[in-house]
Every structure is written in structure tokens, then in C-alpha cells.
Amino acid sequence: MGKASTQYKEKYNKTAYTRYVIRIRKDDYLDERIKEFMRLKGTSLNYLVTKLLTEYFGQLDFDEMNP
């Protein structure tokens, strides 16, 4: 992939997406579970987090989100 193509994708991603960073200890049980899930499902952590957040917020109504 050329340098211009990479730069274009980086610029697009900055304007199209919000970036969140999480930290999970390498020796934590959660880290093991996440890696196992991704291996078994052949998917990414981004997929898992997006799916769970969509399900979570889809179940909430406005009053639950604004106590």
C-alpha cells in the first residue's frame, strides 16, 4: 500500500470515527476471555465492543440514560 493511500485512510478515519482507548492488564482473566472470543469467532475487539454497546444502549430509554 502506498504512502498516499495510508495517509488518506488515516485522514478519513480521523473525520469519520471517534477513537476510544481502554487498558486491560495482560495477566487479567478478562484479557484471556477477550482473546479466546476473538480467536473462536474470528473477529476483532472492535466488533465485540460495538456490538455490546449497541445492545446496551438499544435497551435503554432516555430516562434511564439521564437519571
SULFENQUI-V59719 format. One record per pair of residues at least 4 apart in sequence whose ideal C-beta (glycine too) atoms are under 7 Angstrom apart, sorted by the first residue. I is the first residue (numbers start at 0). GAP is how many residues later the second one is. Records with the same first field share a line. If there is no record, write none. Layout:
I: GAP ; GAP
//
This chain:
0: 4 ; 5
2: 4
3: 4
4: 4
5: 4
6: 4
7: 4
8: 4
9: 4
10: 4
11: 4
12: 4
23: 4 ; 6 ; 7
24: 6
25: 5
28: 4
29: 4
30: 4
31: 4
32: 4
33: 4 ; 11
34: 4
35: 4
36: 4 ; 11
37: 5 ; 6 ; 7
42: 4 ; 5
44: 4
45: 4
46: 4
47: 4
48: 4
49: 4
50: 4
51: 4
52: 4
53: 4
54: 4
59: 4 ; 5
61: 4
//
